[in-house]
C-alpha cells in the first residue's frame, strides 16, 4: 500500500454551443475552411471592439444552477496577457477576480462510495486559435479564436485517477443534459487540464503541483494521471523530488504513455490581469436570471424518475442516463407506446449489444419509432422474444425496414387464437395418454414435454398462452 496520497484538481474548458462567438457575430461552426469564420474583432485588429453575447451569459447561469453554485449578479471581464501565435490580440479576454459562477459542488460515486467534489468557480472566456505544426513551419487557424468557453475549476478534492474520471464524466453529462455544449472531446469542445501532486499520508500540506495540459479523452486522462503520480512518487523515494518535480506544464505523450515537460507553469501575476477597458462590468438583470435558472432535467433527477415512476432497476437507470442520446432514445420509445421494461431490454441489451465498431444509436439506422414498434409487437404477443431478435438482426442489416412487413415475410407471427391452441393441445394429449398418467402421478417435468409438442405442432403459438391453457387442460 502506498505511503503517499494523491491530490488532483481539474480545470475543464467547455465550449458553449452558441451560434455565434462570444464577442462578435462570427459563426462557431466546426470544420470550416481555415480562417473563414473570422472578423476584425476576433482577429484583434485595431479599432475593433468586443460586444458580449447574451446567450453565453445565460448558459453560464444555467451551469451554475445545475451545480447549486453561487451566481454573481455582477462580474468583470479581464485581460489575460500572454504572447502566442494563436492569440492575435496578445491577450485573452477572461474573468479573474469576480467570475460569473462561484462555489458549487458535484456529487460522484466510486466503488459505491459517494463524495462531493467542490467546484471553485466557473468563468466565461474566449478561446484561442489553433496552431498546426508541420515539419519546420507552423500554421495558425483562427476560426476557433473568440469561441465562447466556460472554464470550470475544481477544488483539489480528488484522491485518485478513478475519482477524477468519475468527476469528469459527471460534469460531461451535466453540460450535455442541460444543453449548453455538445461536449465533443474529439472536436475540442470538452478539454481538461489536470493539476497533480502527491504528499505523505496524513500530511495536509500541498506540495508542488504539475499541470498536464489539453487532455481530450477519458482514457488518456486516466493514464496521464496514473503515470504522473508514479513519476512523482519515484522521485520522492529516490531523493530527487525537488530536482525532478517542478511547477510546470507537461504534455501527455499518447504513444509512449508518459508525460514530458512543455514549459514552466505561470502564476497569475505572470499574466498581468487587469479589467478589460473595452467591456462594461456584466450585470445580470432579473429577466436574464429567470431565463438562466430554467434548466433541463439533470442526469441524477432523470435516473431517480426512471426508478420511482417507471419501475426500472437502479442499474438499468444508471445505464440509460449515462448518455444523453440513450436517454432521449429511451424516452422517445416510451412516448410512442412501448413498455418501460421492454424498452430497457431491447435498447440497452439487444440493440446496443449488436452495434459494432463505429456504430452508435445516432448512425445505426434504427429509429426509436422502429424499435418501439418491435417492443410493442412483442408485448402484444404478436411475435415471440426469439422472433424479435431475428427481426432486429435484419433491421441492423436493412436499416429501418418495416417491422410488420418483416413479421409477415419471415413467418414469425404467433398464433394467439385460444380455440386454435386448445385444438392443438387436445390433439397432443390424445396422442400421449401414458404421459398424462405419469404427469398426474407426480412427474411434473413432463409438463415441458407437452409444451414442446404443442409448440412443434402449432408452428408459432404464443408460448405464454400455451402454458396457461395446457395447465388448465391438465388440471
DRENGU-999664 format. One record per residue (C-alpha): residue number from 1; x negated, y negated, z negated. Coordinates in Angstrom, 2 decimals, always signed. Layout:
seq, east, north, up
NUM, X, Y, Z
...
This chain:
seq, east, north, up
1, +0.00, +0.00, +0.00
2, -1.36, -3.41, +0.99
3, -2.60, -5.76, -1.75
4, -1.52, -8.71, +0.37
5, +1.75, -10.49, +1.02
6, +2.60, -11.93, +4.42
7, +4.09, -15.42, +4.74
8, +5.88, -16.22, +8.00
9, +7.64, -19.35, +9.18
10, +9.12, -19.72, +12.66
11, +9.65, -22.68, +14.97
12, +12.14, -21.91, +17.72
13, +12.78, -24.09, +20.75
14, +16.32, -23.61, +22.10
15, +17.14, -25.17, +25.46
16, +20.63, -26.66, +25.26
17, +22.92, -25.79, +28.16
18, +23.95, -29.29, +29.17
19, +24.47, -30.03, +32.87
20, +22.01, -32.93, +32.78
21, +18.82, -33.78, +30.91
22, +18.64, -35.41, +27.51
23, +17.67, -38.94, +28.62
24, +18.61, -39.07, +32.33
25, +21.15, -37.69, +34.80
26, +18.84, -35.13, +36.48
27, +20.20, -31.56, +36.64
28, +18.88, -28.93, +34.25
29, +19.39, -26.02, +36.69
30, +16.71, -23.32, +36.60
31, +14.79, -22.05, +39.63
32, +14.95, -25.14, +41.86
33, +12.07, -26.09, +44.16
34, +9.22, -27.66, +42.13
35, +9.54, -31.35, +41.30
36, +13.02, -31.80, +42.78
37, +15.09, -32.28, +39.61
38, +13.18, -35.43, +38.66
39, +13.71, -39.20, +38.50
40, +11.74, -42.27, +37.29
41, +12.87, -41.64, +33.69
42, +11.74, -38.02, +33.36
43, +8.60, -38.80, +35.39
44, +7.72, -41.53, +32.88
45, +7.43, -44.26, +35.50
46, +7.04, -47.87, +34.28
47, +10.29, -49.70, +33.62
48, +12.49, -46.57, +33.46
49, +14.48, -46.42, +30.22
50, +15.99, -43.36, +28.47
51, +19.73, -43.08, +27.77
52, +20.80, -40.42, +25.24
53, +23.09, -37.62, +26.47
54, +26.09, -37.47, +24.09
55, +26.58, -33.75, +24.75
56, +23.14, -32.98, +23.30
57, +24.14, -34.62, +20.03
58, +27.40, -32.66, +19.96
59, +25.62, -29.33, +20.45
60, +23.13, -30.15, +17.70
61, +26.05, -30.83, +15.33
62, +27.62, -27.50, +16.34
63, +24.44, -25.66, +15.41
64, +24.23, -27.43, +12.06
65, +27.84, -26.47, +11.41
66, +27.13, -22.81, +12.23
67, +24.35, -22.53, +9.63
68, +26.11, -24.62, +6.95
69, +23.42, -27.27, +7.17
70, +23.34, -30.89, +6.16
71, +24.07, -33.06, +9.21
72, +22.68, -36.58, +9.12
73, +25.13, -39.16, +10.41
74, +22.14, -41.41, +11.11
75, +18.95, -40.07, +12.70
76, +15.99, -41.52, +14.55
77, +14.07, -40.66, +17.71
78, +10.28, -40.93, +17.55
79, +7.40, -40.78, +19.97
80, +5.06, -37.83, +19.51
81, +1.84, -38.83, +21.23
82, -0.44, -36.34, +22.94
83, -2.14, -36.05, +26.30
84, -1.44, -33.07, +28.51
85, -0.85, -32.78, +32.28
86, +2.77, -31.59, +31.92
87, +3.71, -34.68, +29.85
88, +3.70, -37.61, +32.29
89, +4.51, -40.29, +29.67
90, +1.66, -39.07, +27.42
91, +4.22, -38.84, +24.64
92, +7.23, -36.67, +23.87
93, +10.47, -38.13, +22.58
94, +11.34, -36.10, +19.50
95, +12.60, -36.61, +15.92
96, +10.28, -36.79, +12.92
97, +11.32, -38.50, +9.70
98, +15.11, -38.18, +9.98
99, +16.28, -35.21, +12.12
100, +19.91, -34.70, +13.07
101, +20.17, -31.37, +11.17
102, +18.77, -30.95, +7.68
103, +18.55, -27.93, +5.37
104, +20.66, -24.83, +6.07
105, +20.25, -21.06, +5.96
106, +20.69, -17.89, +7.99
107, +21.51, -14.53, +6.42
108, +19.62, -11.49, +7.71
109, +19.76, -7.78, +6.90
110, +16.74, -5.46, +6.99
111, +16.84, -1.89, +5.68
112, +20.32, -2.52, +4.24
113, +18.96, -5.45, +2.21
114, +20.46, -8.90, +2.82
115, +18.39, -12.08, +2.45
116, +18.93, -15.75, +3.14
117, +16.22, -17.40, +5.22
118, +16.05, -21.15, +4.78
119, +16.18, -23.50, +7.74
120, +14.18, -26.65, +7.01
121, +15.52, -28.74, +9.88
122, +16.64, -28.79, +13.49
123, +15.87, -31.78, +15.66
124, +16.58, -32.93, +19.19
125, +13.72, -33.48, +21.61
126, +12.80, -33.37, +25.29
127, +10.87, -30.52, +26.89
128, +7.61, -30.97, +28.76
129, +6.98, -29.81, +32.33
130, +5.27, -26.58, +33.30
131, +1.60, -26.06, +34.13
132, +0.83, -23.41, +36.73
133, -2.79, -22.26, +36.76
134, -4.11, -20.65, +39.94
135, -7.81, -19.91, +40.21
136, -9.87, -23.09, +39.99
137, -6.97, -25.54, +40.06
138, -3.69, -26.21, +38.30
139, -0.31, -27.45, +39.47
140, +2.42, -29.19, +37.49
141, +6.17, -28.69, +37.95
142, +8.12, -31.44, +36.18
143, +11.62, -30.04, +36.76
144, +11.73, -28.99, +33.12
145, +10.48, -32.34, +31.81
146, +13.19, -34.11, +29.76
147, +15.32, -30.94, +29.46
148, +17.14, -31.06, +26.08
149, +15.75, -28.89, +23.30
150, +16.78, -28.18, +19.75
151, +13.71, -27.28, +17.69
152, +14.74, -25.13, +14.73
153, +12.17, -24.89, +11.93
154, +12.49, -22.20, +9.25
155, +11.13, -22.16, +5.73
156, +8.15, -19.79, +5.24
157, +10.57, -17.23, +3.76
158, +9.86, -14.13, +5.88
159, +7.55, -11.48, +4.46
160, +7.02, -9.12, +7.40
161, +7.50, -8.84, +11.15
162, +10.80, -6.94, +10.76
163, +12.32, -9.84, +8.84
164, +11.02, -12.29, +11.45
165, +12.66, -10.33, +14.26
166, +15.92, -9.99, +12.30
167, +15.96, -13.77, +11.79
168, +15.23, -14.45, +15.47
169, +17.89, -12.03, +16.68
170, +20.45, -13.58, +14.34
171, +19.50, -17.08, +15.50
172, +19.61, -15.93, +19.13
173, +23.14, -14.55, +18.69
174, +24.37, -17.67, +16.87
175, +23.33, -20.11, +19.62
176, +24.84, -17.82, +22.28
177, +28.11, -17.14, +20.44
178, +28.77, -20.84, +19.75
179, +27.93, -21.58, +23.39
180, +25.14, -24.16, +23.07
181, +22.50, -22.17, +25.00
182, +22.18, -19.12, +27.23
183, +19.01, -18.36, +25.16
184, +17.46, -16.58, +28.14
185, +13.97, -15.69, +26.91
186, +12.67, -14.81, +30.39
187, +13.55, -18.30, +31.66
188, +12.13, -20.02, +28.58
189, +15.47, -21.09, +27.07
190, +14.55, -19.47, +23.73
191, +10.86, -19.75, +22.78
192, +9.22, -19.06, +19.46
193, +6.06, -20.23, +17.69
194, +5.14, -18.10, +14.68
195, +3.20, -19.51, +11.72
196, +1.46, -16.64, +9.92
197, -0.64, -16.49, +6.77
198, -1.46, -13.97, +4.04
199, -2.09, -14.17, +0.30
200, -2.86, -11.72, -2.53
201, +0.32, -10.27, -4.01
202, +1.52, -12.33, -6.94
203, -0.23, -15.47, -5.69
204, +2.15, -18.36, -4.97
205, -0.43, -20.45, -3.11
206, -0.04, -20.95, +0.64
207, -3.30, -20.18, +2.43
208, -4.47, -21.09, +5.92
209, -1.70, -20.63, +8.47
210, -2.26, -19.71, +12.07
211, +0.25, -20.68, +14.75
212, +0.92, -18.17, +17.54
213, +2.32, -20.16, +20.44
214, +5.07, -19.65, +23.05
215, +6.20, -16.09, +22.36
216, +9.12, -15.16, +24.60
217, +10.19, -11.60, +23.78
218, +11.14, -9.92, +20.53
219, +8.73, -7.06, +21.24
220, +5.75, -9.37, +21.77
221, +6.65, -11.49, +18.74
222, +6.66, -8.35, +16.57
223, +3.34, -7.16, +17.99
224, +1.68, -10.58, +17.71
225, +2.64, -10.96, +14.05
226, +1.51, -7.42, +13.22
227, -1.87, -7.99, +14.88
228, -2.43, -11.40, +13.32
229, -1.58, -10.18, +9.81
230, -4.04, -7.32, +10.11
231, -6.72, -9.64, +11.55
232, -6.41, -11.93, +8.53
233, -6.42, -9.03, +6.03
234, -9.54, -7.55, +7.65
235, -11.30, -10.92, +7.48
236, -10.38, -11.32, +3.80
237, -11.56, -7.82, +2.86
238, -14.83, -8.30, +4.76
239, -15.51, -11.61, +3.01
240, -15.14, -13.57, +6.25
241, -11.76, -15.22, +5.64
242, -12.96, -18.83, +5.59
243, -15.12, -18.37, +8.70
244, -12.61, -16.43, +10.82
245, -9.18, -17.66, +9.69
246, -8.84, -21.32, +10.63
247, -5.86, -23.59, +11.02
248, -5.49, -23.24, +14.76
249, -3.15, -22.40, +17.60
250, -3.58, -18.93, +19.06
251, -2.10, -17.18, +22.09
252, -0.96, -13.56, +22.24
253, -2.63, -11.52, +24.99
254, +0.19, -9.19, +26.02
255, -2.09, -6.84, +27.95
256, -4.66, -6.34, +25.17
257, -2.18, -6.73, +22.30
258, -4.37, -9.27, +20.48
259, -4.21, -12.95, +19.53
260, -7.01, -15.26, +20.66
261, -7.92, -18.82, +19.86
262, -6.42, -21.56, +22.02
263, -7.17, -24.82, +20.20
264, -7.37, -26.40, +16.77
265, -3.99, -27.00, +15.15
266, -2.96, -30.63, +14.99
267, -1.42, -32.21, +11.89
268, +1.49, -34.63, +12.14
269, -0.93, -37.57, +11.74
270, -2.70, -36.49, +14.94
271, +0.47, -37.14, +16.92
272, +0.77, -40.74, +15.66
273, +4.56, -40.62, +15.33
274, +6.45, -43.90, +15.40
275, +10.11, -44.79, +16.12
276, +10.83, -44.96, +19.85
277, +11.40, -48.64, +20.69
278, +13.50, -47.76, +23.75
279, +16.14, -45.81, +21.83
280, +18.50, -47.08, +19.16
281, +18.95, -45.02, +15.99
282, +21.54, -42.27, +16.51
283, +24.85, -42.87, +14.74
284, +27.47, -40.11, +14.77
285, +30.95, -41.59, +14.68
286, +33.95, -39.71, +13.28
287, +35.20, -38.64, +16.71
288, +31.88, -37.00, +17.62
289, +31.57, -35.46, +14.16
290, +35.02, -33.92, +14.59
291, +34.13, -32.53, +18.03
292, +30.85, -31.07, +16.81
293, +32.49, -29.37, +13.83
294, +34.63, -27.24, +16.17
295, +32.68, -24.07, +16.96
296, +33.48, -20.66, +18.39
297, +33.74, -17.59, +16.17
298, +30.35, -16.63, +14.74
299, +28.96, -13.07, +15.06
300, +29.47, -12.28, +11.35
301, +33.05, -13.59, +11.45
302, +33.80, -11.59, +14.58
303, +32.34, -8.44, +13.03
304, +34.48, -8.83, +9.91
305, +37.60, -9.37, +12.04
306, +36.94, -6.22, +14.07
307, +36.65, -4.19, +10.87
308, +39.56, -5.72, +8.95
309, +42.08, -6.38, +11.73
310, +41.25, -3.77, +14.37
311, +40.19, -0.97, +12.02
312, +36.82, -0.49, +13.69
313, +33.98, +1.16, +11.79
314, +31.29, -1.17, +10.43
315, +28.54, +0.36, +12.58
316, +30.64, +0.08, +15.74
317, +31.48, -3.55, +14.96
318, +27.74, -4.20, +14.50
319, +27.03, -2.82, +17.98
320, +29.86, -4.77, +19.62
321, +28.77, -8.09, +18.12
322, +25.06, -7.59, +18.77
323, +25.54, -9.23, +22.16
324, +27.95, -11.95, +23.32
325, +28.53, -10.24, +26.68
326, +29.56, -6.99, +24.99
327, +31.87, -8.69, +22.50
328, +33.54, -10.63, +25.32
329, +33.93, -7.47, +27.44
330, +35.46, -5.61, +24.47
331, +37.94, -8.38, +23.72
332, +38.98, -8.53, +27.37
333, +39.71, -4.78, +27.24
334, +41.88, -5.25, +24.13
335, +43.70, -8.19, +25.72
336, +44.56, -6.01, +28.73
337, +46.22, -3.35, +26.59
338, +43.51, -0.81, +25.79
339, +43.40, +0.56, +22.25
340, +40.63, -0.72, +19.98
341, +39.40, +2.78, +19.17
342, +39.36, +3.87, +22.80
343, +37.68, +0.65, +23.90
344, +34.86, +1.09, +21.38
345, +34.12, +4.65, +22.54
346, +34.37, +4.08, +26.26
347, +32.42, +0.82, +26.20
348, +29.65, +1.37, +23.65
349, +29.15, +5.11, +24.15
350, +30.36, +6.21, +27.57
351, +29.73, +3.15, +29.77
352, +26.55, +1.87, +28.10
353, +25.20, +5.42, +28.00
354, +25.45, +5.57, +31.80
355, +23.67, +2.27, +32.50
356, +20.11, +2.93, +33.61
357, +17.12, +0.73, +34.48
358, +18.12, -2.89, +35.15
359, +21.87, -2.19, +34.99
360, +23.84, -4.31, +32.50
361, +27.52, -4.94, +31.77
362, +27.19, -8.03, +33.94
363, +25.93, -6.26, +37.06
364, +27.15, -2.66, +36.69
365, +30.17, -3.31, +38.91
366, +32.77, -2.03, +36.43
367, +35.02, -4.83, +35.23
368, +36.66, -4.92, +31.81
369, +40.07, -4.54, +33.51
370, +38.97, -1.32, +35.23
371, +37.58, +0.24, +32.05
372, +40.65, -0.95, +30.14
373, +42.93, +0.83, +32.62
374, +40.88, +4.02, +32.29
375, +41.24, +3.91, +28.49
376, +44.98, +3.29, +28.79
377, +45.40, +6.32, +31.07
378, +43.56, +8.47, +28.52
379, +45.60, +7.05, +25.62
380, +48.81, +7.76, +27.58
381, +47.74, +11.36, +28.11
382, +47.80, +10.95, +31.88
383, +44.22, +12.25, +32.01
384, +42.02, +14.02, +29.50
385, +38.84, +12.66, +27.97
386, +36.89, +15.06, +30.18
387, +38.72, +13.71, +33.23
388, +37.95, +10.17, +32.09
389, +34.23, +10.96, +32.05
390, +34.49, +12.36, +35.56
391, +36.19, +9.19, +36.78
392, +33.63, +6.97, +35.03
393, +30.82, +8.81, +36.80
394, +32.49, +8.00, +40.13
395, +33.06, +4.36, +39.11
396, +29.33, +3.98, +38.37
397, +28.62, +5.02, +41.97
398, +31.53, +3.34, +43.75
399, +31.66, +0.08, +41.72
400, +35.16, -0.77, +40.52
401, +37.10, +1.76, +42.56
402, +40.83, +2.13, +41.83
403, +41.33, +4.27, +38.70
404, +44.82, +5.52, +39.59
405, +43.76, +6.49, +43.10
406, +40.79, +8.40, +41.70
407, +43.09, +10.28, +39.30
408, +45.17, +11.41, +42.27
409, +42.32, +12.15, +44.70
410, +40.34, +14.12, +42.11
411, +43.44, +16.02, +40.93
412, +42.89, +15.02, +37.30
413, +46.44, +14.07, +36.26
414, +47.58, +16.07, +33.27
415, +50.91, +17.90, +33.05
416, +52.97, +16.12, +30.38
417, +56.32, +17.75, +31.12
418, +57.19, +19.69, +27.95
419, +59.53, +22.06, +29.80
420, +56.82, +23.00, +32.30
421, +54.28, +23.54, +29.49
422, +56.76, +25.66, +27.47
423, +57.34, +27.90, +30.50
424, +53.59, +28.50, +30.86
425, +53.26, +29.17, +27.11
426, +56.11, +31.67, +27.21
427, +54.52, +33.48, +30.16
428, +51.20, +33.77, +28.31
429, +52.92, +35.05, +25.15
430, +54.95, +37.59, +27.15
431, +51.73, +38.97, +28.59
432, +49.99, +39.33, +25.20
433, +52.34, +40.90, +22.61
434, +49.44, +42.73, +20.90
435, +47.53, +39.45, +20.46
436, +50.65, +37.84, +18.94
437, +50.88, +40.64, +16.40
438, +47.19, +40.28, +15.49
439, +47.56, +36.50, +15.16
440, +50.56, +36.85, +12.87
441, +48.70, +39.41, +10.77
442, +46.11, +36.76, +9.89
443, +43.65, +36.48, +12.80
444, +44.01, +32.68, +13.10
445, +41.08, +32.36, +15.53
446, +43.24, +33.94, +18.25
447, +45.03, +30.58, +18.49
448, +42.11, +29.38, +20.60
449, +42.63, +32.34, +22.95
450, +46.25, +31.33, +23.55
451, +45.28, +27.68, +24.15
452, +42.62, +28.75, +26.64
453, +45.07, +30.93, +28.57
454, +47.70, +28.20, +28.75
455, +45.16, +25.62, +29.92
456, +43.82, +28.05, +32.52
457, +47.27, +28.79, +33.92
458, +48.52, +25.20, +33.80
459, +45.60, +23.61, +35.68
460, +45.86, +20.28, +33.86
461, +48.31, +20.42, +30.98
462, +47.91, +17.85, +28.23
463, +45.88, +19.75, +25.60
464, +47.46, +17.83, +22.72
465, +50.97, +18.87, +23.75
466, +49.78, +22.41, +24.47
467, +48.52, +22.71, +20.88
468, +51.68, +21.22, +19.41
469, +54.11, +23.33, +21.47
470, +52.10, +26.51, +21.02
471, +52.15, +26.13, +17.25
472, +55.94, +25.78, +17.37
473, +56.28, +28.90, +19.53
474, +54.03, +30.99, +17.31
475, +55.99, +29.96, +14.24
